[in-house]
């Protein structure tokens, strides 16, 4: 079964595996289902509104920008994780525009898409925590989409949500590496994951707190909701 969906790779060590073509097709199919579900949820939330081409294009554009900016990295860590060009912001924006159901669904789909781009993992539980759950947490921003300063609050909540799942993954699946740095597993996971998530999060918060940027993002929200 491993050789059907995934095959061994030495990128992360002897126990790591990489998706085969069949495995990639399966993950892409799941992404398609999630995106369709996201659209149906949006329609259910507001029955008088139809899913417009503009809404489809805006959500797809946000995910595309997230993918592109995730490839522009300030630095990479050896076991995964990097500081990117504000890539998390674009996924947070979907929740900020359309609310938690669509935001979380789109964020989970984005997590699976990130997995497709680099389909290397140790175990299925580790993959689920690191990709759909961790990235999916960025959609928590949707719970703040009607609040004052909703984008800033939503971004903080989304990044902390992703940090929580990244911490769990580091503690459970990568804790053995802590001894190499003379740390306990919890401290190692907090430091390792904080090094890239909190760094990018802090940089992004500084940028989106600038009044002209806030005004521009507020205008974008009005445009995508028209």
Secondary structure as GFF3:
##gff-version 3
##sequence-region A 1 226
A	DSSP	alpha_helix	2	5	.	.	.	ID=ss1
A	DSSP	beta_strand	6	8	.	.	.	ID=ss2
A	DSSP	beta_strand	17	19	.	.	.	ID=ss3
A	DSSP	alpha_helix	21	45	.	.	.	ID=ss4
A	DSSP	alpha_helix	53	70	.	.	.	ID=ss5
A	DSSP	beta_strand	73	76	.	.	.	ID=ss6
A	DSSP	beta_strand	82	84	.	.	.	ID=ss7
A	DSSP	alpha_helix	87	98	.	.	.	ID=ss8
A	DSSP	alpha_helix	100	117	.	.	.	ID=ss9
A	DSSP	beta_strand	120	121	.	.	.	ID=ss10
A	DSSP	alpha_helix	124	128	.	.	.	ID=ss11
A	DSSP	pi_helix	129	133	.	.	.	ID=ss12
A	DSSP	alpha_helix	134	136	.	.	.	ID=ss13
A	DSSP	three_ten_helix	137	144	.	.	.	ID=ss14
A	DSSP	alpha_helix	150	173	.	.	.	ID=ss15
A	DSSP	three_ten_helix	175	181	.	.	.	ID=ss16
A	DSSP	alpha_helix	185	208	.	.	.	ID=ss17
A	DSSP	alpha_helix	211	225	.	.	.	ID=ss18
###
